[in-house]
Amino acid sequence: MRKRNPSTLLTLGLALLTLPASALAASYPATDPAIHYEGRWQEAADGCYETAQGAVYLETVFTGTSIAARLDDSANRWLVSIDGGPARKIRAGKGSPTVLADRLSARRHTLRLERATEGSYGVSRFAGLEADSITAPTRQASRLRLEFVGDSITAGFRNDGRKRGKNDADIEDGSMSFAPQLARRLGADYSVLAKSGEGVVHNWGTGWPDRGLHTEERYPWTFYGANKTAGNTIWQSKRLPASAIILALGTNDFSDAKRRPYHEEYVQAWTSLMRRVHAMNPEAPIICLEPVPAAISPLAGLWIKEACERARGEGIAAHYIALNTSGPLLAPEDFVGDGTHPTKAGSAKLAAYLAPRIAPLLPKD
């Protein structure tokens, strides 16, 4: 056996002590089966996983005192939760792995990494994790999966801080909009397709008639942003079958006090949207919500309800849930100050209202 110089071993040991923890960890690619993904991700040609969707997340179990992510993403904010603890908002590092946690006890830990910002902020590229080892999280095969389709209310617009200049991305926490809060109440995974300004026939701030893209055109895309981004694909819904789809739209359609959609135009557009959703999810019920702000014309909810009745006539399992029948569901203090976008507490109130009304509509084991 070859003898080693003790001084050489000592020098090597000191060098290892000075290396960052991530340098000592093993590297696991995004394609590793121990990483579980929820929401609309797609694998790129180079093996990275890409997404442009709010409240999309991944989970794994890892061992060691630290974990880092190879995350190429200059615009979005992410939420890191270790061992089910409170989430911490971070931004991706530039040119080096992003440390998600360090100085942990040397044992098994769970990781949840969730995008906080909506699809309009661009595509995130995830190349993998660095840790001592990773294993797949334990998950129930029969676990519910809810897909939410909506606008800024569903995206969590301005629910995580005070507006100061152009800081909308900093103060958006998609994981605390009513949609994920409702899913967690029901013990479900979730996927949130939500774009600020989204309308079924009329997007916020656009001219009349609105010739732009709307929910029906955008729904099939894997990347759920303002435009059909290069490299975008059609989502294969069989990859992560939804137990139910919740449509929470209508606020932006009626945001112009002087102009509103025509009755038949609106009912037809909603019915057509439900046809598109049903075609991609033929086994899942579709649940349509009345717009949250009570200031929106009650016609919006009445016409959405009528569209659900038409869809049921075509064999689509469509349901309608009213929110403001007995007066405004949310009080002024439940909004961020604009009467439209709920606070985290306001979203929790909405989720608590919806949970017992949606639960009977979900598939049973």
ZADO-89225 format. One record per atom (N, C-alpha, C): x, y, z; residue in three letters. Coordinates in pm, whole numbers, plus 32768, in hexadecimal, padded with zeros to 4 digits. Example, Ala and Ser with C-alpha at 12.3 -4.5 7.8 and 13.67 -1.06 7.14 Angstrom:
<atoms>
85277DC7830CALA/84CE7E3E830CALA/85287EB6830CALA/85057F1F82C4SER/85577F9682CASER/850A80038313SER/
</atoms>
This chain:
<atoms>
80557F888000MET/800080008000MET/8058807C8000MET/803380DC7FADARG/808181567FA3ARG/806B81AF801DARG/80D881DB805CLYS/80CE823280D0LYS/80BF82C380A4LYS/8069830E80EEARG/8055839B80CFARG/809E83F08135ARG/80CE84608105ASN/811384BF815BASN/80AD84FD81BAASN/80C184F58241PRO/8062852F82A1PRO/804885C18287PRO/80B0860C825ESER/809D869B8247SER/804086B381D1SER/80478658816DTHR/7FEE866580FATHR/7F5D864E8123THR/7F4885E88178LEU/7EC085CD81A8LEU/7E8A864181F9LEU/7EDE867E824CLEU/7EB486EF829ELEU/7E8D87658245LEU/7EE0877D81DETHR/7EC187EC8181THR/7E3D87D5813ATHR/7E278759810ELEU/7DAB873680CALEU/7D3387498127LEU/7D41871F81A4GLY/7CD3872D8204GLY/7CB087BD821CGLY/7D158815822ALEU/7CFA88A3823FLEU/7CB688DF81C6LEU/7CDE88B3814FALA/7CA188E880D5ALA/7C0D88C380CEALA/7BEC884980F5LEU/7B60881F80F2LEU/7B0D886E8155LEU/7B46889181C8LEU/7AFC88DC822BLEU/7ADA896881FBLEU/7B27899C81A1THR/7B108A248172THR/7AAE8A2B80FETHR/7A8A89B780C4LEU/7A2D89B78054LEU/799F89CF8087LEU/794C8A128039PRO/78C08A228061PRO/787B899B8066PRO/7810899580B8ALA/77CA891580CAALA/779B88DC8046ALA/776A89357FEBSER/773489047F6CSER/779E88C07F17SER/781C88E77F2BALA/788688AB7EDBALA/789F881A7F04ALA/787887F57F7ELEU/788C876D7FADLEU/781687137F8FLEU/77A6874E7F63ALA/772C87027F4DALA/772D86C27EC4ALA/76DA865C7EB5ALA/76C7861D7E33ALA/766786727DE0ALA/766B865E7D5DSER/761986AA7D01SER/75AE864F7CC5SER/7531867D7CC8TYR/74C2862D7C95TYR/7479867D7C29TYR/746B86467BB0PRO/742D86917B43PRO/739786A27B59PRO/735C86FE7B0FALA/72CD87177B1AALA/727B869C7AF7ALA/72B386437AA7THR/726B85CA7A7ETHR/7270855A7AE6THR/72B4856F7B55ASP/72BF85067BBAASP/723484E07BEEASP/721384607BF0PRO/718C84367C1CPRO/716F84547CAEPRO/71D384777CFCALA/71BC849A7D89ALA/718185257D98ALA/717A85747D2CILE/713F85FA7D30ILE/70B185F17CFBILE/705286177D4EHIS/6FC586127D27HIS/6F96869E7CFFHIS/6F5586A77C8BTYR/6F2787287C55TYR/6E8F87307C57TYR/6E5B87A87C74GLU/6DCD87C47C67GLU/6DBC88437C15GLU/6D5588457BC2GLY/6D3F88B67B69GLY/6D7788997ADFGLY/6D7488FE7A8BARG/6D9C88ED79FFARG/6E31890879ECARG/6E7E889D79ECTRP/6F0C889F79CCTRP/6F1F88577948TRP/6F89887B78FFGLN/6FAE882D788AGLN/70458819788AGLN/707087A67857GLU/70FF8788784FGLU/713787C277CFGLU/71A1881277DDALA/71E3884E7769ALA/724587E9772DALA/7278880A76B7ALA/72D387B17670ALA/7352879676C0ALA/737C87F57714ASP/73F687E47762ASP/73DF87A177E8ASP/736587727802GLY/7348872D7880GLY/7315878778EEGLY/7317880A78DACYS/72DD8865793ECYS/72458858793ECYS/7208887779AFTYR/7177888279B7TYR/7154891679B4TYR/70F189387962GLU/70CB89C3794EGLU/703989D77976GLU/701B8A5079A7THR/6F928A7179C9THR/6F7D8B0779BETHR/6F048B2E79A0ALA/6EDC8BBB79A4ALA/6E4D8BBD79D7ALA/6E408BA47A56GLN/6DBF8B947A96GLN/6DCF8BB77B29GLN/6D6C8BFA7B61GLY/6D718C197BEFGLY/6D508BA07C44GLY/6D828B9F7CC0ALA/6D658B367D22ALA/6D808AAB7CEDALA/6DEA8A9D7C9EVAL/6E1A8A1C7C70VAL/6E8889F17CD1VAL/6E94896F7CEETYR/6EF4894A7D57TYR/6F3188C17D3FTYR/6F9C88A87D8BLEU/6FDD88267D8BLEU/6FFC88007E1BLEU/7009877E7E31GLU/7023874A7EB7GLU/708786D87EAFGLU/70D586C87F18THR/712E86557F26THR/715286457FB9THR/718F85D47FD9VAL/71C785BB805DVAL/725E85B3804DVAL/72A885FB80A3PHE/733A85FC8095PHE/737C85E6811CPHE/73F885BA8116THR/744885A9818FTHR/74BA860E818CTHR/74E886338202GLY/7559868E820BGLY/753387108250GLY/759487698256THR/758187E9829CTHR/755F885C823FTHR/755E884281BBSER/754088AF815ESER/7506887680DDSER/74C888D08091ILE/749588AC800DILE/749489297FB7ILE/74B589187F37ALA/74B989887ED9ALA/747389607E58ALA/744289C37E0FALA/73FE89AC7D90ALA/744889F17D1FALA/745189AE7CADARG/748789ED7C36ARG/74108A297BEAARG/73F88AA77C02LEU/737F8AEB7BD5LEU/73A58B657B83LEU/73818B627B04ASP/739C8BD27AA9ASP/731C8C247A9DASP/73168C947AE5ASP/72998CDE7AEDASP/72B58D697B28ASP/72B98DCD7AD4SER/72DC8E537B03SER/72668EA47B33SER/71EC8E7F7B0BALA/71798ED67B25ALA/711F8EA77B96ALA/71178E267BAEASN/70B28DF27C09ASN/70E48DE47C98ASN/70858DDB7CF1ARG/709F8DC07D7EARG/70708D337D9CARG/70B88CF17DF9TRP/709A8C687E1ETRP/70898C5C7EB4TRP/70418BF67EDFLEU/70288BDD7F6CLEU/70688B597F93LEU/70B78B5B7FFEVAL/70FC8AE4802EVAL/70C38ABD80B5VAL/709A8A3F80C1SER/706B8A0B8141SER/70B7898B8160SER/70F1898581D8ILE/713B890F8206ILE/70ED88CC8275ILE/70D8884C8268ASP/709487FC82CEASP/7009883182EDASP/6FC588688289GLY/6F3E889A829EGLY/6F36891C82E9GLY/6FA7895F82FEGLY/6FA989DC8348GLY/6F7C8A5282F5GLY/6F7E8ACA8330PRO/6F548B4282E8PRO/6FA88B58826BPRO/6F678B898202ALA/6FAD8BA08183ALA/6FFE8C20818AALA/70728C1C814BARG/70CB8C918142ARG/70D88CB680AFARG/70C18D36808FLYS/70C68D628004LYS/71558D817FDDLYS/71808D507F67ILE/72088D647F37ILE/72068D897EA3ILE/727A8DB57E72ARG/72918DC77DE3ARG/73078D6F7DBBARG/73068D427D40ALA/73708CEA7D10ALA/73F58D327D0CALA/74608CEA7D2FGLY/74E58D227D23GLY/75108D2C7C93GLY/756F8D837C78LYS/759F8D967BEFLYS/76248D4C7BDBLYS/76238CED7B7EGLY/769F8CA97B5AGLY/76CD8C3E7BB9GLY/76838C217C23SER/76AB8BBA7C82SER/762D8B807CC1SER/76388B097CFBPRO/75C28ACE7D3APRO/75888B297DA7PRO/75068B277DB4THR/74C08B767E19THR/74B18B217E97THR/74ED8B4D7F04VAL/74E38B037F82VAL/74568B137FB8VAL/74128AA57FCBLEU/738A8AA67FFDLEU/73868A9A8095LEU/73E58A5280CCALA/73EE8A43815EALA/74798A118180ALA/74AE8A3B81F2ASP/752E8A088223ASP/752D8A0982BBASP/759789D482F5ARG/75A589CA8387ARG/7530897E83C5ARG/74FF891A837FLEU/749688C483B3LEU/74D388538405LEU/748388108452SER/74B387988497SER/74CD872B8430SER/753086D7844CALA/755A867183ECALA/74FA85FA83F2ALA/748B860883ABARG/7424859E83A7ARG/73D085B08328ARG/736385648320ARG/7307857082AEARG/72AF85EB82BEARG/7299862F824FHIS/724386A6824EHIS/71EA86A281D2HIS/717B86E781D8THR/712686F88162THR/713A87838128THR/7134878E80A5LEU/713E880E805FLEU/70C28824800BLEU/708F889D800FARG/702888C97FB2ARG/7056894F7F79ARG/706189547EF5LEU/708C89CD7EAFLEU/701B89F57E51LEU/6FE28A6A7E69GLU/6F688A957E23GLU/6F7B8B207DE7GLU/6F518B307D6DARG/6F588BB37D2CARG/6EEB8C0E7D65ARG/6F118C867D8DALA/6EB38CE37DCCALA/6E708D3E7D67ALA/6EAC8D517CF3THR/6E7D8DB57C92THR/6E3E8D727C19THR/6DDF8DB87BDCGLU/6D8E8D817B70GLU/6DDC8D727AEEGLU/6D9E8D2E7A8EGLY/6DE08D0C7A11GLY/6E0E8D8179BEGLY/6DCD8DF579CFSER/6DF18E6A797FSER/6E7E8E9C7998SER/6EBB8E737A07TYR/6F438E9F7A24TYR/6FAE8E4C79DDTYR/6F858DEE798BGLY/6FE68DA97937GLY/70018D19795EGLY/70588CDB790FVAL/70758C4C791DVAL/70E48C367983VAL/70CD8BD779DDSER/71328BAB7A3ESER/716E8B287A0DSER/71F28B1C7A1AARG/72388AA279F2ARG/727C8A667A6CARG/725989E97A89PHE/728D89A27AFDPHE/72E2892D7ACBPHE/7364892E7AF1ALA/73C088C87ABFALA/73D688567B22ALA/73B188697BA1GLY/73C287FD7C01GLY/73E7882E7C8AGLY/740B87CE7CE3LEU/742987EB7D6FLEU/74B587BB7D94LEU/74EB87F77DFCGLU/756987CB7E36GLU/755287AF7EC9GLU/756A87327EF0ALA/755887077F7BALA/75A886877F8FALA/75B3865A800AASP/75FB85DD8022ASP/75B685697FDBASP/753185627FE8SER/74E284FD7FA1SER/7452852A7FA0SER/740484F87F40ILE/737685167F3BILE/732884977F22ILE/72AE84937F57THR/725284237F40THR/71C7845D7F25THR/7174840E7EE5ALA/70EE843D7EC1ALA/7098844E7F3DALA/704784B87F41PRO/6FEC84CA7FB2PRO/6F7D84627FAEPRO/6F49843F8023THR/6EDA83E2802BTHR/6E59842C800ATHR/6E0E83F97FA9ARG/6D93843C7F7EARG/6D2583D57F68ARG/6CAB83FA7F87GLN/6C3883A17F71GLN/6C1483A07EDDGLN/6C0483297EA6ALA/6BE2831D7E18ALA/6B5883597DFBALA/6AFE83577E5ESER/6A7583877E4ASER/6A64841A7E6FSER/6AD184607E86ARG/6AC984EC7EB2ARG/6A8185427E4AARG/6A2D859E7E7BLEU/69E585F97E22LEU/6A45865B7DE2LEU/6A2286867D69ARG/6A7086EE7D25ARG/6A0D87527CE9ARG/6A1487D07D15LEU/69BA88387CE6LEU/6A0588977C8ALEU/69C588BA7C1CGLU/69FE891C7BC0GLU/69A6899A7BC5GLU/69E88A0B7BDCPHE/69A28A8B7BE4PHE/69C78AE07B6CPHE/69638B1E7B30VAL/69798B757ABDVAL/693D8BFD7AE1VAL/69908C677ADDGLY/695A8CE77B09GLY/69AC8D5E7ADEGLY/699A8DCA7B28ASP/69DB8E4A7B0BASP/6A338E717B80ASP/6A458EF37B94SER/6AA08F227BFESER/6A728EF97C89SER/69F18EE87C9DILE/69BF8EBD7D20ILE/69F08E317D3EILE/69ED8DD97CDBTHR/6A1D8D507CEBTHR/6AB68D4B7CF2THR/6AF98DAD7CB4ALA/6B8C8DB07CB3ALA/6BC68DE37D36ALA/6B768E277D89GLY/6BAA8E607E05GLY/6BE68EEA7DF4GLY/6BB38F377D95PHE/6BE78FBC7D74PHE/6BEB90177DEFPHE/6C62904B7E0DARG/6C7B90AD7E78ARG/6C4B90807F02ARG/6C538FFF7F1EASN/6C248FCC7F9FASN/6C948FBA8005ASN/6D0F8FE47FE1ASP/6D828FC68038ASP/6DD690438054ASP/6D9890B48067GLY/6DE3912D8086GLY/6D9F91A8804DGLY/6DDE92188066ARG/6DA692988039ARG/6DDF92BF7FB2ARG/6D8A92F87F5FLYS/6DB393257EDALYS/6E11939C7EE7LYS/6E8A938E7EADARG/6EEE93F97EAAARG/6F3193F67E22ARG/6F0794507DCAGLY/6F4394537D45GLY/6F2093D57CF7GLY/6F8493A07CB0LYS/6F6F93297C5DLYS/6F9992AA7CA7LYS/6F5792907D17ASN/6F7D921C7D68ASN/6F1291B07D6AASN/6EBD91AA7D02ASP/6E5191487D02ASP/6E8290B87D11ASP/6EF290977CD2ALA/6F27900E7CDEALA/6F528FF17D6EALA/6F8890567DB2ASP/6FB590427E3CASP/6F4290257E9BASP/6ECB905A7E7DILE/6E5C90517EDBILE/6DED8FF57EA9ILE/6E128F937E58GLU/6DB28F2D7E2DGLU/6DDA8EA67E66GLU/6D7E8E667EABASP/6D948DE07EE2ASP/6D218D877EB5ASP/6D368D437E44GLY/6CCE8CEF7E0CGLY/6CA48C7D7E67GLY/6CFB8C537EC1SER/6CDA8BE47F1ASER/6C738C0A7F83SER/6C5A8C8E7F91MET/6BFC8CBC7FF7MET/6B818CFE7FBCMET/6B6C8CF07F39SER/6AEB8D187F02SER/6A838CB37F33SER/6A048CCE7F16PHE/699C8C737F48PHE/69AC8BE77F0FPHE/69E68BDB7E97ALA/69EB8B5A7E53ALA/6A418AF47E9DALA/6AC38B0E7EB6PRO/6B108AAE7F03PRO/6ADC8A9D7F93PRO/6AAA8B0A7FCEGLN/6A738AFB8055GLN/69FB8A9D8056GLN/69A78AA67FF0LEU/69358A4B7FE4LEU/696489BC7FCELEU/69C689AA7F75ALA/69FA89247F5AALA/6A3288E57FD9ALA/6A7D89328027ARG/6AB588FB80A2ARG/6A4788D48105ARG/69DC8923810CARG/696C88FE8162ARG/692F8878813AARG/6930885D80B8LEU/68F487E38084LEU/695987718078LEU/69D5878780A4GLY/6A3B8720809DGLY/6A6486FF8010GLY/6A6687647FB8ALA/6A80874D7F2BALA/6B0087907EFCALA/6B3E87577E95ASP/6BA5879F7E4AASP/6B5E88037DF0ASP/6BAC885E7DB5TYR/6B6C88C57D64TYR/6BC688F47CF4TYR/6B83892C7C90SER/6BC5896B7C1ESER/6B7889EC7C04SER/6BBE8A5E7BFDVAL/6B7C8AE07BF1VAL/6BA28B237B6EVAL/6B418B2E7B14LEU/6B538B757A96LEU/6B0D8BFB7AA6LEU/6B588C617AC4ALA/6B1B8CE37AE0ALA/6B728D527AA6ALA/6B328DAE7A62LYS/6B778E1F7A26LYS/6B308EA07A4BLYS/6B798EFE7A82SER/6B3E8F7F7AA4SER/6B038FBF7A27SER/6A8A8FF67A36GLY/6A47903679C6GLY/69F88FD9796EGLY/69F88F58798BGLU/69B78EF47935GLU/691F8F027936GLU/68E48EF678C1GLY/68548EF478B3GLY/68298E887852GLY/67AA8E647856VAL/67768DFF77FBVAL/675C8E3C7772VAL/672C8EBA776FVAL/671B8EFF76EFVAL/67608F8776EDVAL/677E8FBD7765HIS/67B99043776BHIS/6824904877D8HIS/68A2905C77AFASN/690F906B780EASN/691390F97845ASN/6949910578BCTRP/694E918878FFTRP/69A291EC78ADTRP/696C9264789EGLY/69B792D07861GLY/69C192CA77CAGLY/697A92717789THR/6982926776F7THR/690D92B276B7THR/691792CB7635GLY/68AD931075EDGLY/683792B575D1GLY/67CC92F175A0TRP/675492A6757CTRP/674192AA74E4TRP/6721923C74A2PRO/672691B574DCPRO/67B6918874F1PRO/67C9912D754FASP/684F90FD7570ASP/6875908C7510ASP/68D890A674BBARG/690390427458ARG/69788FEE7489ARG/699C8FFC7508GLY/6A0F8FB3753CGLY/69F18F247561GLY/6A518EE575A2LEU/6A428E5A75CFLEU/69F58E577652LEU/69A58DEE7662HIS/69568DDE76DCHIS/69668D507711HIS/691D8D317779THR/69358CB477C1THR/69288C397768THR/68C38C377712GLU/68B08BC076BFGLU/69298BA47667GLU/69668C0C762EGLU/69DD8BF875DAGLU/6A578BD3762EGLU/6A608C0B76A6ARG/6AD88BFB76F8ARG/6AD88B777746ARG/6A628B447764TYR/6A578AD177BFTYR/6AAC8A587795TYR/6AB48A347716PRO/6B0089BB76F4PRO/6B9889C77702PRO/6BCE8A407712TRP/6C5E8A527712TRP/6C9D8A1E7793TRP/6D1689EA7787THR/6D6489C677FETHR/6D948A447846THR/6DC98AA577FCPHE/6DF08B257836PHE/6D778B807835PHE/6D4E8BAE78AATYR/6CD28BFC78B4TYR/6CF48C8F78CCTYR/6D1F8CD37862GLY/6D428D5F786BGLY/6CF18DB4780DGLY/6D248E2B77F2ALA/6CD98E8A779FALA/6CDA8E63770CALA/6D478E2376E0ASN/6D568E007653ASN/6D7E8D6E7647ASN/6D718D3A75CELYS/6D9C8CB075B7LYS/6E338CB075A5LYS/6E7A8CA07615THR/6F0B8CA7761ATHR/6F4C8C3E75C2THR/6FBE8C627586ALA/700B8C017537ALA/702B8B86758CALA/70198B137553GLY/70338A98759CGLY/6FBC8A6475EAGLY/6F4F8AB175EAASN/6ED78A85762FASN/6E9C8A0A75E8ASN/6E5B89B67634THR/6E1D893E75FCTHR/6D8C8936762BTHR/6D4188DC75F0ILE/6CB988BF7620ILE/6CC388607697ILE/6C8488857703TRP/6C8B8836777ETRP/6C4487AF776BTRP/6C8887457796GLN/6C4F86BF7791GLN/6C1086A17819GLN/6B8E86B87824SER/6B4A86B378A6SER/6B4D862878E4SER/6B6485BF7895LYS/6B6A853878CCLYS/6BE485247926LYS/6C48857D7919ARG/6CC0856F796CARG/6C9F85837A00ARG/6C4B85E47A1DLEU/6C2085FF7AA7LEU/6B8886177AA3LEU/6B3A85AE7A9FPRO/6AA985BE7A8FPRO/6A6C860F7B02PRO/6A1B86717ADFALA/69D886C47B43ALA/6959867E7B73ALA/694186867BF5SER/68C586507C2ESER/685086AD7C12SER/686D87307C0AALA/680787947BEAALA/684D88127BBCALA/680788617B6DILE/683C88E17B3DILE/67E0894F7B71ILE/681A89B47BB1ILE/67CF8A257BE7ILE/67EC8A9F7B91ILE/67848AD87B55LEU/67908B4E7B00LEU/67658BC87B52LEU/67C28C247B68ALA/67A88C9B7BB9ALA/67C88D177B66ALA/676C8D3D7B11LEU/67808DAA7AB2LEU/67058E037AAELEU/67128E757A6CGLY/66A08ECD7A59GLY/66B58F5A7A89GLY/67108F6E7AE8THR/67268FF47B1ETHR/675690537AB2THR/67B790297A62ASN/67EE908279FBASN/678D909A7988ASN/67399039796CASP/66D6904A7901ASP/667890C0791DASP/665E90D7799EPHE/6601913F79C5PHE/664791B47A0APHE/66C891C479F1SER/6716922C7A36SER/670092B779FDSER/66CD92C17984ASP/66B093437946ASP/661E93677964ASP/660A93CE79B7ALA/658393F179E2ALA/652B9420796FALA/656894517903LYS/651A94877893LYS/64F8941F782ALYS/654593B27829ARG/652F934C77C3ARG/653792C27802ARG/64E1926A77DBARG/64E291E2780FARG/64C09182779EARG/64E1910277AEPRO/64C290A27744PRO/642C9096772FPRO/6406906E76B7TYR/637A9051769ATYR/63558FC976D6TYR/62D78FBC76F8HIS/62A68F427739HIS/62CB8EC476EBHIS/62A18EBA766FGLU/62B88E407622GLU/634D8E2C7607GLU/63948E9975EEGLU/64258E9175D9GLU/64688E507652GLU/64418E7C76C8TYR/64828E4C7743TYR/645E8DBB7760TYR/63E18D9A7754VAL/63B88D107770VAL/63F98CB0770DVAL/63FD8CD6768FGLN/643E8C80762BGLN/64D38C6F7649GLN/65168CDC7670ALA/65A58CD4768CALA/65C18C787702ALA/65728C82776BTRP/65858C2A77DFTRP/65678B9877BATRP/64FF8B82776ETHR/64DF8AFA7745THR/654F8ABF76EFTHR/65868B117696SER/65F48AE37641SER/66708AC57694SER/668B8B1876FALEU/66FC8AFE7753LEU/66EA8A78779BLEU/66728A5F77CAMET/665B89E07810MET/6669896977B2MET/6643897B7735ARG/6659890F76D4ARG/66EE88F176C5ARG/6740895A76BDARG/67D1894776AEARG/680B89027728ARG/67E4892F779DVAL/681688F17819VAL/67EA88607822VAL/676C884677FFHIS/673787BD7805HIS/677F876177A2HIS/679E8794772CALA/67E3874276C8ALA/686A871376FAALA/68AE8765774AMET/6930873F7780MET/692586F17802MET/68B186F87845ASN/689E86B578C6ASN/6812867578C8ASN/67FB86117874PRO/677285DD7862PRO/6735859E78DDPRO/67858576793FGLU/6750853479B7GLU/673C85947A2BGLU/6769860F7A1FALA/676B866B7A91ALA/66F586CB7A8FALA/66B386E07B01PRO/664B87477B08PRO/668887D27AFAPRO/663A882F7AC4ILE/666488BA7AB6ILE/660E890E7B13ILE/664E895A7B6AILE/660989AA7BCFILE/66228A3D7BB3ILE/65BA8A887B98CYS/65C68B167B74CYS/659A8B6C7BE9CYS/65E98BD27C08LEU/65CE8C2A7C7ALEU/659A8CB17C4BLEU/65428CEA7C9AGLU/651A8D757C86GLU/65958DCD7C9FGLU/65A68E3C7C57PRO/66168E967C74PRO/66188EC17D06PRO/668E8ECA7D41VAL/669D8EE77DCFVAL/666E8F737DF5VAL/669A8FDD7DB1PRO/667290657DDDPRO/65DB90797DCEPRO/6599909F7E39ALA/650990B47E34ALA/64E4912A7DDDALA/654591837DC0ALA/652991F77D6CALA/651491D27CDAALA/653E915A7CB2ILE/6529912D7C28ILE/649391187C12ILE/6464913A7B9DSER/63D7912A7B7DSER/63A7909C7B9ASER/633390907BDBPRO/62FD90097BF3PRO/62DD8FBD7B73PRO/62D790057B03LEU/62C18FC27A83LEU/63318F5F7A65LEU/63AA8F7E7A8FALA/641B8F257A75ALA/63FF8E9A7AABALA/63D88E937B2BGLY/63BC8E127B67GLY/63448DCD7B29GLY/62DB8E197B0BLEU/62638DDF7ACELEU/62828DA47A46LEU/62D58DE779F8TRP/62F68DB67973TRP/63558D3E797ATRP/63B08D3D79DCILE/64078CC879EFILE/63B28C507A16ILE/63528C667A6ELYS/62F68BF97A95LYS/62AA8BC47A1DLYS/627D8C1D79C5GLU/62368BF4794DGLU/62918BA178F2GLU/630F8BC978E8ALA/636E8B7B7896ALA/63808AEF78D0ALA/63848AE37954CYS/638F8A5F7992CYS/63178A08796FCYS/62A18A45796CGLU/622889FA7948GLU/623089C978B8GLU/62648A1D785FARG/627589F277D3ARG/62D9898077C8ARG/6348898E7812ALA/63B08926780DALA/637988A17840ALA/632988A578AAARG/62EF882978DDARG/629387EA7875ARG/6250883E7827GLY/61FC880A77BBGLY/624C87C27751GLY/62CE87DC774AGLU/6327879976EBGLU/63708723772AGLU/634A870277A6GLY/6388869077E8GLY/640586B07836GLY/64238730784BILE/6499875A7898ILE/6470876B792AILE/64BD87337984ALA/64A0873E7A14ALA/64CB87C97A44ALA/6474882B7A2FALA/649288B77A51ALA/643D88E27AC7ALA/647B89297B24HIS/643789567B9DHIS/645489EB7BB2HIS/63F98A2E7BF6TYR/64098ABD7C11TYR/63FB8AD57CA7TYR/64568B287CDEILE/64508B4C7D6CILE/644A8BE47D77ILE/63DD8C167DB1ALA/63CE8CA57DC9ALA/641B8CCD7E47ALA/644D8D467E49LEU/649A8D767EBCLEU/64558DE67F09LEU/640A8E3A7EC2ASN/63D88EB57F00ASN/633F8EBC7F04ASN/62FC8E4A7F06THR/626A8E477F05THR/622E8E8C7F7ETHR/62678E767FF1SER/62328EAF806ESER/627B8F2F8097SER/62B48F728037GLY/63078FE78054GLY/63978FC68038GLY/63F0902B803BPRO/647D9012801CPRO/64BB8FA98078PRO/64F88F44803BLEU/653C8EDD808BLEU/65B48F1780D4LEU/66008F6D808FLEU/66778FAA80CBLEU/665B903A80F2LEU/668C90628166ALA/667C90EB8197ALA/66ED91428161ALA/66E091C6816APRO/674B921F8137PRO/67D591FE816EPRO/67DD91D681EDGLU/686091B78229GLU/689B913581F6GLU/684D90E781AAASP/687F906A8171ASP/68C9907F80EEASP/68CE90FC80BEPHE/6914911C8042PHE/6991916E8061PHE/69EB91758000VAL/6A6A91BB8013VAL/6A5C9253800EVAL/69E192838000GLY/69C993127FFEGLY/698793417F7FGLY/697192E57F21ASP/6936930C7EA1ASP/68AC92D07E89ASP/687892857EEAGLY/67F4924A7EDAGLY/67EE91D87E77GLY/686091AC7E44THR/686391437DDDTHR/68BB90CE7E05THR/693390E87E37HIS/6993907D7E51HIS/6997905A7EE5HIS/69748FDF7F09PRO/69728FB87F95PRO/69FD8FB37FD5PRO/6A038FD28055THR/6A7A8FBA80A5THR/6A868F2280BBTHR/6AF18EF980FCLYS/6AFE8E6B811CLYS/6A8C8E3F8178LYS/6A678E9781D8ALA/69F88E768232ALA/69748E7581E6ALA/69628ED18188GLY/68E98ED08137GLY/68E08E5280E2GLY/69528E2680ACSER/69548DAA805ESER/69338D3280B6SER/69638D348133ALA/69428CC78190ALA/68AC8CC381ACALA/686F8D3881B7LYS/67DE8D4081CDLYS/67928D078156LYS/67C08D2780DELEU/67818CF38064LEU/67948C5B805CLEU/680B8C2B807CALA/68258B9B8079ALA/67CD8B5180DDALA/67BB8B8B8153ALA/67678B4B81BAALA/66D58B43818CALA/66A88BA88143TYR/66208BA7810DTYR/66108B3C80A1TYR/66738B30804CLEU/66698AD67FD9LEU/667B8A437FFELEU/66CE8A258061ALA/66F3899A807DALA/6679893E808FALA/6618896080E5PRO/65A7890380F5PRO/65498900807EPRO/655289618026ARG/64FC89657FB0ARG/653B891A7F3AARG/65BF89167F37ILE/660488D07ECBILE/661A883E7EECILE/6630881E7F6AALA/665087937F91ALA/65EA872E7F5CALA/656587487F61PRO/650686E27F2FPRO/650D86CE7E97PRO/654B872E7E52LEU/655187257DBELEU/65CB86D77D8ELEU/662786B77DEALEU/66A486777DC4LEU/669285E07DB9LEU/66E4859E7D66PRO/66DC850D7D59PRO/66F884C97DDFPRO/66B4845D7DF7LYS/66C9840E7E70LYS/6729839C7E53LYS/677483727EB8ASP/67D283027EA6ASP/678882837E7BASP/
</atoms>
